[in-house]
Amino acid sequence: MDLLSVLKLLGGIGLFIFGVSQMSSFMEKLAGSGLERVLEKATVSKTKNEGKLKAWIFGAGVTAILQSSTATSIMLVGFVNAGIMGVTQTLPVVFGANVGSTITSQILRLGDINSKLPILQILKPSGLAPILVGIGAFTIILTKNKKAKDIAGVFCGLGMLFYGMMLMEGFFELLKDNDKFKSFFEYLNNPLIAIFAGIIITVILRSSNPSVGILQALSVTGIVTYSVAIPIIVGQNIGKCSSTIIGSIGSNKNSKRIVVGYVAFNIIGAVVLSVFMIIFQHAVGFGFMDNTVNRGDIANIHLLFNVLTSVIMLPLSSKISDLSAKIVGVSGKDKVDEEFTKLDDMLLNTPTIALNQCKELMIKMGDLIMENFKLSTSMLEVFDEKKIPIMEENERFIDRCETDLSSYIVRIDRKRLTSEDKLTVYEILNSIGDYERMGDYCMYIFYVAKSKNEQKIKFSKEGNNELKTVIDAVSYTLEMTTKSFNEDDINLSIRVEPLLATVNELNEVIKSHHVQRLQEGKCSIEAGISFFDLLNSFERISAHASNVSLHVIKKVKNDRDFDEMHGHAQDKHSEEYKALYHYYKYKYMDNITLNKD
């Protein structure tokens, strides 16, 4: 064994790890947002037990695609941190992820094929590796089709994994007759040392897949027995928890409960199965423990360990959830702060889910704007100090949305989003400012109401009736705008612009009426100032609502050339626009005219 041989071993390990990473990356691209949505909805079920089983199956399936239980677990930590999934719902998915992670070792058992038939020889890693890398590389170079490139990337990743395995096996082949290596390997006959070795190697490599792959490569020496392989695999399953622990740093306490559950799954499973094997070995004895293992045997041990652990732990997932809550300790949060846990950095690894969280916050933002509008306008008639804290908390949320949401959404990797999702990003980014300004004007209405109450300002009966009319019109504008944004409803969006025109005309008529009342001495100067301030706020709220409706139209139409800054929802000369305008004019303007008469 010389330096070149050691470098080949390191190169083999590197190729193996890179191959697994490539496979995972391109498989995730192929699955797209569906993979993330599957995990999000994995726990929805009619019955509790069916929900656990479904979650376990989805966890295994997603991890089989990602090639890493750690990647799945960190993704789930992000979901829990953002409040998408509960801890009790998530743990069965975590348990299934451990089983799904065994797929790589099952693929590598192809190296055990001994048949001399040409077709079967091709299925061995030595036959598949050059074929997969060749097909994958030339496809990536020659095609422009994105899906074909992603499939080719999976081929290249699998081929590199096989090449890495071959390099490692080549190194270990040189050691099969080495007495020093054999004597060193005898230390691993001690189960505790073997478990510790499995933990250390997996912690260093940050994944059980390359760790198990090295053990499978070692099996070519013919000196790896069941008594060595089983405790090493037990240690590998404990060691892989380290990456999830590191990945959860900075997450909230609920997310740390997932990590506790993940660690408990592997440690409790390792302890229970180890104790059982020790007792059984001493009482009856396993006749196969001194037999040597091959790649397939190691793959089976790896799979069996995780399946048996799942069988033991799955019914206890609720208990483990309760235990994790006691270990971590869960405390209450500020209401606004808790809402913003939705914008978790871990979700940036799942762009579609991260974008969904942004949309959820925008929906919440719209609801609070609507609530503040109703609260502020109600205080124009009867001022209620008990409503002030509610409005202030709502406004704090709305203001924080503009900063936190804007800075978060620009960090989402748009390359991993669908074209529709990219339009949603554009829609949200352009609507946040309008939403925030609508919130500001709602607060301005409140300040006018507060000043009106403190100075004991009174509006005339006609003025109050006119305010009620314009408040109804603006409230309806807000309702249509937020609903069209929430549901991507273009039929509601196109109604906002003619309603804005009605509100503007309504304001002009009311202003002229109010000027007349001022001249007639029916209204004070102070009341007149407050009245005009209110009308200005109503007009600005409607204008910003109209902007949002145009952003919705651009997204739903998928029209990138639509200029929502200067364009219109529809032609103002169209019959549809005229019909809507006349309807709103009849509903609101005629009411003002009749009251005046």
C-alpha positions in Angstrom: 0.0 0.0 0.0 1.5 3.3 -1.1 0.4 7.0 -1.2 -1.2 6.6 -4.6 -3.4 3.8 -3.2 -4.5 6.0 -0.3 -5.3 8.9 -2.7 -7.4 6.4 -4.7 -9.3 5.5 -1.6 -10.0 9.2 -0.8 -10.9 9.8 -4.4 -13.3 6.8 -4.3 -15.0 8.1 -1.1 -15.2 11.6 -2.7 -16.7 10.3 -5.9 -19.2 8.2 -3.9 -20.4 11.2 -1.8 -20.5 13.5 -4.8 -22.5 10.8 -6.8 -25.1 10.5 -4.1 -25.3 14.3 -3.9 -25.8 14.6 -7.6 -28.4 11.9 -7.7 -30.3 13.6 -4.9 -30.1 17.1 -6.5 -31.3 16.0 -9.9 -34.0 13.7 -8.5 -35.3 16.6 -6.5 -35.4 18.8 -9.6 -37.3 16.0 -11.5 -39.8 15.7 -8.7 -40.1 19.5 -8.6 -42.5 21.1 -6.2 -44.5 17.9 -6.0 -41.9 16.4 -3.7 -42.2 19.2 -1.2 -46.0 19.2 -1.4 -46.1 15.5 -0.7 -44.2 15.9 2.5 -46.4 18.8 3.5 -49.6 16.8 3.0 -48.2 13.4 4.1 -50.1 13.4 7.4 -53.6 14.1 6.1 -55.7 11.1 6.8 -59.2 10.2 8.0 -57.9 8.0 10.9 -55.0 8.5 13.3 -53.4 5.1 12.6 -53.8 5.4 8.8 -52.2 8.9 9.1 -49.2 7.4 10.8 -48.8 4.7 8.2 -49.3 7.0 5.3 -46.8 9.5 6.7 -44.3 6.6 7.2 -44.7 5.5 3.6 -44.3 9.0 2.2 -41.2 9.5 4.4 -39.7 6.4 3.0 -40.6 7.2 -0.5 -39.3 10.8 -0.5 -36.1 9.8 1.2 -35.6 7.0 -1.4 -35.6 9.9 -4.0 -33.4 12.2 -2.0 -31.0 9.4 -1.0 -30.6 10.9 2.5 -32.7 10.7 5.6 -30.8 13.7 6.9 -32.0 15.9 4.0 -35.6 14.8 4.6 -35.3 15.4 8.4 -33.8 18.8 8.0 -36.6 19.6 5.5 -39.1 18.5 8.1 -37.4 20.5 10.8 -38.0 23.6 8.6 -41.7 22.7 8.1 -42.2 22.4 11.9 -40.2 25.5 12.5 -42.5 27.4 10.2 -45.6 25.9 11.7 -46.7 24.0 8.6 -46.7 20.6 10.3 -47.0 19.5 13.9 -44.4 17.5 15.8 -46.7 14.4 16.4 -47.6 14.4 12.6 -44.0 14.7 11.5 -42.3 12.0 13.6 -43.8 9.0 11.5 -42.4 10.7 8.4 -39.0 10.8 10.1 -39.2 7.1 11.0 -40.1 6.3 7.4 -37.2 8.4 6.2 -34.7 6.1 7.9 -36.1 3.1 5.9 -35.9 5.1 2.6 -32.3 5.9 3.2 -31.4 2.2 2.7 -32.1 2.3 -1.0 -28.5 3.3 -1.9 -27.0 0.2 -0.2 -29.6 -2.0 -2.0 -28.4 -0.5 -5.4 -24.8 -1.3 -4.5 -25.6 -5.0 -4.0 -25.5 -5.3 -7.8 -21.8 -5.8 -7.2 -22.5 -9.3 -5.9 -23.7 -10.5 -9.4 -21.4 -13.5 -10.3 -23.1 -14.7 -13.5 -21.0 -14.7 -16.6 -24.0 -13.9 -18.8 -23.1 -10.6 -20.7 -26.5 -9.0 -19.9 -25.9 -9.6 -16.1 -22.3 -8.5 -16.3 -23.5 -5.2 -17.6 -25.7 -4.8 -14.5 -22.6 -4.9 -12.2 -21.2 -1.5 -11.2 -18.1 -2.1 -13.3 -20.4 -2.4 -16.3 -23.0 0.2 -15.5 -20.6 3.0 -14.4 -19.1 3.9 -17.8 -22.5 3.4 -19.5 -24.4 5.7 -17.1 -21.7 8.4 -17.1 -21.3 8.2 -20.8 -25.0 8.5 -21.6 -25.5 11.2 -18.9 -22.6 13.3 -20.0 -23.4 13.3 -23.7 -27.1 14.0 -23.0 -26.2 17.0 -20.9 -23.8 18.3 -23.6 -26.1 17.7 -26.6 -29.6 18.4 -25.4 -31.3 21.6 -24.3 -34.3 19.9 -22.8 -34.3 20.6 -19.1 -36.1 17.4 -18.1 -33.6 15.3 -20.2 -30.7 17.1 -18.5 -32.1 16.3 -15.1 -32.5 12.6 -16.0 -29.0 12.6 -17.4 -27.8 14.2 -14.1 -29.2 11.3 -12.2 -27.4 8.9 -14.5 -24.1 10.7 -14.0 -24.6 10.7 -10.2 -25.3 7.0 -10.2 -22.3 6.3 -12.4 -20.0 8.3 -10.2 -21.3 6.5 -7.2 -20.4 3.2 -8.9 -17.0 4.5 -9.9 -16.4 5.6 -6.3 -17.4 2.1 -5.0 -15.0 0.5 -7.5 -12.1 2.7 -6.3 -12.7 1.9 -2.7 -13.0 -1.9 -3.5 -9.8 -1.7 -5.4 -8.0 -0.3 -2.4 -9.5 -2.8 0.1 -8.7 -5.7 -2.3 -5.0 -4.9 -1.7 -5.5 -5.3 2.1 -7.2 -8.7 2.1 -3.9 -10.6 2.6 -2.3 -7.9 4.8 -1.6 -9.3 8.3 -1.5 -5.8 9.9 -4.9 -4.9 8.5 -6.3 -8.2 9.7 -5.0 -7.8 13.2 -6.3 -4.2 13.3 -9.7 -5.4 12.0 -9.9 -7.9 14.9 -10.5 -5.0 17.3 -13.9 -4.6 15.6 -15.0 -7.9 17.0 -15.7 -6.0 20.2 -19.3 -4.7 19.6 -18.7 -1.5 21.5 -15.6 -0.6 19.5 -17.5 -1.5 16.3 -20.5 0.7 17.2 -18.1 3.5 18.1 -16.3 3.1 14.8 -19.6 3.3 12.9 -20.5 6.5 14.8 -17.2 8.2 14.1 -17.0 7.4 10.4 -20.6 8.5 9.8 -20.1 11.7 11.8 -17.0 12.5 9.7 -18.8 11.7 6.4 -22.0 13.4 7.6 -24.2 10.7 6.1 -24.8 7.0 6.6 -24.9 6.2 2.9 -21.1 6.6 2.2 -20.4 5.0 5.6 -22.4 1.9 4.7 -20.9 2.0 1.2 -17.4 1.8 2.7 -18.5 -1.2 4.7 -19.9 -2.8 1.6 -16.5 -2.1 -0.2 -14.7 -3.7 2.8 -16.7 -6.8 2.3 -14.6 -7.7 -0.7 -11.7 -8.5 1.7 -13.7 -11.5 2.9 -13.0 -10.7 6.6 -16.1 -8.8 7.5 -18.5 -11.0 9.5 -22.0 -10.5 10.8 -20.5 -10.0 14.3 -18.6 -6.9 13.0 -21.1 -5.6 10.4 -24.2 -5.5 12.6 -22.7 -3.3 15.4 -21.0 -1.0 12.8 -24.4 -0.5 11.1 -26.0 0.2 14.5 -23.3 2.9 15.1 -23.8 4.3 11.6 -27.5 4.9 12.4 -26.6 6.7 15.5 -23.9 8.8 13.8 -26.1 10.1 11.1 -28.1 12.0 13.7 -25.2 14.5 13.9 -26.0 16.2 10.6 -29.7 16.7 11.6 -28.6 18.1 15.0 -26.2 20.6 13.3 -28.9 21.5 10.7 -31.4 22.3 13.5 -29.2 25.0 15.1 -31.1 28.2 15.3 -34.5 26.6 14.9 -37.3 27.0 17.5 -38.2 24.6 20.3 -40.8 22.7 18.3 -38.2 21.9 15.6 -35.8 20.7 18.2 -38.4 18.2 19.3 -38.2 16.7 15.8 -34.4 16.3 16.3 -35.0 14.7 19.7 -37.5 12.3 18.1 -35.0 11.5 15.3 -32.2 10.9 17.7 -34.5 8.8 20.0 -35.6 6.7 17.1 -32.0 5.7 16.2 -30.7 5.4 19.8 -33.6 3.6 21.2 -33.7 1.3 18.2 -30.0 0.6 18.5 -30.2 -0.1 22.3 -33.3 -2.3 22.0 -32.0 -4.4 19.1 -28.5 -4.6 20.6 -29.8 -5.8 24.0 -32.1 -8.3 22.3 -29.2 -9.7 20.2 -26.8 -9.9 23.2 -29.4 -11.8 25.3 -30.4 -14.1 22.5 -26.7 -14.7 21.6 -25.9 -15.7 25.2 -29.1 -17.7 25.7 -29.4 -19.5 22.4 -26.8 -18.3 20.0 -26.8 -17.1 16.4 -25.1 -19.7 14.3 -24.3 -17.2 11.5 -22.5 -14.5 13.5 -19.0 -15.7 12.4 -20.0 -16.0 8.7 -18.6 -13.4 6.3 -20.9 -11.0 4.6 -21.1 -9.6 1.1 -22.6 -6.3 -0.2 -26.2 -7.7 -0.3 -26.0 -9.0 3.3 -24.9 -5.6 4.5 -27.7 -3.9 2.6 -30.2 -6.4 4.2 -28.9 -5.7 7.7 -29.1 -2.0 7.1 -32.7 -2.3 5.8 -33.8 -4.8 8.5 -32.5 -2.6 11.3 -34.5 0.4 10.2 -37.6 -1.6 9.4 -37.6 -3.3 12.9 -36.9 0.0 14.6 -39.9 1.6 12.7 -42.1 -1.3 13.8 -41.1 -0.7 17.4 -41.3 3.1 17.3 -44.2 3.9 15.0 -46.9 3.1 17.5 -45.1 5.1 20.1 -44.7 8.3 18.0 -47.2 10.2 20.1 -45.4 9.2 23.3 -42.1 10.2 21.8 -43.6 13.6 20.9 -44.8 14.1 24.5 -41.3 13.1 25.8 -39.6 15.5 23.4 -41.8 18.3 24.6 -40.7 17.7 28.2 -37.0 17.4 27.2 -37.0 20.6 25.1 -39.6 22.6 26.9 -42.2 24.6 24.9 -43.0 28.2 25.9 -45.5 30.7 24.5 -44.5 33.3 21.9 -45.4 36.8 20.9 -48.3 36.6 18.5 -46.5 38.6 15.8 -43.2 36.8 16.2 -44.9 33.4 16.0 -46.5 34.4 12.7 -43.1 35.2 11.3 -41.7 31.7 12.1 -43.3 30.9 8.8 -40.4 32.6 7.1 -37.9 30.0 8.2 -34.5 29.9 6.5 -34.6 26.1 6.4 -37.6 26.3 4.0 -35.3 28.0 1.4 -34.2 24.4 0.7 -37.8 23.8 -0.5 -38.6 26.9 -2.6 -42.2 26.0 -3.4 -43.1 25.6 0.3 -41.1 28.8 1.2 -43.2 30.7 -1.5 -46.4 29.2 -0.1 -45.5 30.6 3.3 -45.0 34.0 1.8 -48.4 33.8 0.2 -49.9 32.8 3.6 -48.4 35.8 5.2 -49.8 38.0 2.5 -53.2 36.6 3.0 -52.9 37.2 6.7 -51.7 40.8 5.9 -54.8 41.4 3.8 -57.1 40.0 6.6 -55.5 42.4 9.1 -55.8 45.4 6.8 -59.5 44.6 6.4 -59.9 44.2 10.2 -58.1 47.6 10.8 -60.3 49.3 8.2 -63.5 48.1 9.9 -62.1 49.0 13.4 -60.9 52.4 12.4 -64.1 53.4 10.6 -66.3 52.1 13.4 -64.5 54.5 15.8 -65.5 57.5 13.7 -69.0 57.0 15.1 -68.2 55.4 18.6 -64.6 55.7 19.8 -63.5 52.6 21.7 -60.1 52.6 23.4 -60.2 48.8 23.8 -59.8 48.4 20.1 -56.5 50.4 20.0 -54.2 47.6 21.1 -55.7 45.3 18.5 -55.1 47.9 15.7 -51.6 48.6 16.9 -50.6 44.9 16.9 -52.2 44.4 13.5 -50.2 47.4 12.2 -47.0 46.1 13.7 -47.6 42.9 11.8 -48.3 44.7 8.5 -45.2 46.9 8.8 -43.0 44.0 9.6 -44.4 42.1 6.6 -43.0 44.8 4.3 -39.5 44.4 5.6 -39.2 40.7 6.5 -41.3 39.3 3.7 -39.6 41.4 1.0 -36.1 40.4 2.2 -37.1 36.7 2.5 -38.8 36.2 -0.8 -35.9 37.6 -2.8 -33.7 34.8 -1.3 -35.9 32.1 -2.7 -34.1 30.2 -5.5 -36.1 31.1 -8.6 -34.3 28.6 -10.7 -36.1 25.8 -8.8 -39.6 27.4 -9.2 -42.1 26.8 -11.9 -43.0 29.7 -14.3 -46.3 30.1 -12.4 -44.5 30.3 -9.1 -42.1 32.9 -10.5 -45.1 35.1 -11.4 -46.3 34.6 -7.8 -43.0 36.0 -6.6 -43.4 39.0 -8.8 -47.0 39.5 -7.7 -46.1 39.4 -4.0 -43.1 41.7 -4.4 -45.2 44.3 -6.2 -48.2 44.0 -3.9 -46.4 44.2 -0.5 -45.9 48.0 -0.8 -49.5 48.6 -1.7 -50.7 46.4 1.2 -48.5 48.3 3.6 -49.7 51.7 2.4 -53.3 50.5 2.8 -52.5 49.6 6.3 -51.0 53.0 6.9 -54.1 54.8 5.7 -56.3 52.6 7.9 -54.2 53.8 10.9 -54.6 57.4 9.6 -58.4 57.0 9.7 -57.9 55.8 13.3 -55.9 58.9 14.1 -58.6 61.2 12.6 -61.2 59.3 14.7 -59.0 59.8 17.8 -58.6 63.5 17.1 -62.3 63.8 16.4 -63.1 62.2 19.8 -60.6 64.2 21.7 -61.7 67.6 20.2 -65.4 66.5 20.4 -65.8 67.2 16.6 -69.2 66.4 15.2 -70.1 65.8 11.6 -73.5 66.8 10.2 -76.1 64.2 9.7 -75.6 64.5 5.9 -71.9 64.2 6.3 -72.2 61.1 8.4 -74.5 59.5 5.8 -72.1 60.3 3.0 -69.2 58.8 5.0 -71.1 55.6 5.5 -71.7 55.3 1.8 -68.0 55.8 0.8 -66.9 53.5 3.7 -69.2 50.8 2.2 -67.7 51.3 -1.2 -64.1 51.2 0.0 -64.8 48.2 2.2 -66.2 46.4 -0.8 -63.1 47.4 -2.8 -60.9 45.9 -0.1 -62.9 42.7 0.1 -62.7 42.1 -3.6 -59.0 43.0 -3.8 -57.9 40.7 -1.0 -60.2 37.8 -2.2 -58.9 38.1 -5.8 -55.3 38.1 -4.5 -55.9 35.1 -2.2 -57.7 33.0 -4.8 -56.1 34.3 -8.0 -59.6 35.3 -9.1 -59.4 37.5 -12.2 -63.2 38.0 -12.3 -63.0 39.9 -9.1 -59.8 41.8 -10.0 -61.4 43.4 -13.1 -64.2 44.8 -10.9 -61.8 46.9 -8.8 -60.9 49.5 -11.4 -64.4 50.7 -12.2 -65.1 50.7 -8.5 -62.0 52.9 -7.9 -63.4 55.3 -10.6 -66.7 55.3 -8.7 -65.0 56.0 -5.3 -63.1 58.9 -6.8 -66.2 60.4 -8.3 -68.0 59.8 -5.1 -65.3 61.6 -3.2 -65.5 64.6 -5.5 -69.3 64.9 -5.1 -69.0 64.5 -1.3 -66.3 67.2 -1.1 -68.5 69.6 -3.1 -71.4 68.9 -0.7 -69.2 69.4 2.3 -67.9 72.7 1.0 -71.5 73.8 0.6 -72.2 72.8 4.2 -69.2 74.8 5.4 -70.4 77.9 3.5 -73.8 77.5 5.0 -72.3 77.1 8.5 -73.6 73.6 9.0 -70.1 72.3 9.7 -67.1 73.7 11.5 -63.6 74.3 10.0 -62.1 71.6 12.3 -64.7 69.1 11.2 -64.1 70.1 7.5 -60.3 69.3 7.8 -61.0 65.9 9.4 -63.6 65.2 6.8 -61.3 65.9 3.9 -58.5 63.9 5.5 -60.8 60.9 5.7 -61.9 61.2 2.0 -58.2 61.4 1.0 -57.5 58.2 2.9 -60.4 56.4 1.4 -59.3 57.5 -2.1 -55.7 56.3 -1.5 -56.8 52.9 -0.1 -58.9 52.3 -3.2 -56.0 53.4 -5.5 -53.6 50.9 -3.8 -56.2 48.2 -4.0 -56.5 48.8 -7.7 -52.8 48.4 -8.1 -52.9 45.0 -6.4 -55.8 43.9 -8.6 -53.6 44.7 -11.7 -50.7 42.6 -10.2 -53.2 39.7 -9.8 -54.4 40.1 -13.4 -50.8 40.0 -14.7 -50.1 36.8 -12.8 -53.3 35.0 -13.7 -53.0 36.0 -17.4 -49.4 34.9 -17.4 -48.8 38.1 -19.4 -45.2 39.3 -18.7 -45.7 42.2 -21.2 -48.7 43.6 -19.2 -47.7 47.0 -17.8 -49.7 47.1 -14.6 -48.0 50.5 -13.7 -49.7 52.3 -16.6 -52.1 49.7 -18.0 -55.7 48.9 -17.1 -57.7 45.8 -16.3 -59.9 46.3 -19.3 -60.8 48.9 -21.9 -62.8 51.7 -20.3 -64.9 51.8 -23.4 -65.8 48.1 -23.3 -69.4 47.1 -22.5 -68.3 45.1 -19.5 -66.5 48.1 -17.9 -69.4 50.4 -18.6 -71.8 47.9 -17.1 -69.8 47.6 -13.9 -69.3 51.4 -13.6 -73.0 52.1 -14.0 -73.8 49.4 -11.5 -71.5 50.9 -8.9 -72.6 54.4 -9.7 -76.2 53.3 -9.1 -75.3 51.5 -5.9 -73.3 54.3 -4.3 -73.5 57.6 -6.3 -77.3 57.6 -6.6 -77.5 57.0 -2.9 -75.5 60.2 -2.2 -77.6 62.2 -4.7 -80.9 61.1 -3.2 -79.7 61.9 0.3 -78.7 65.4 -0.9 -82.1 65.9 -2.5 
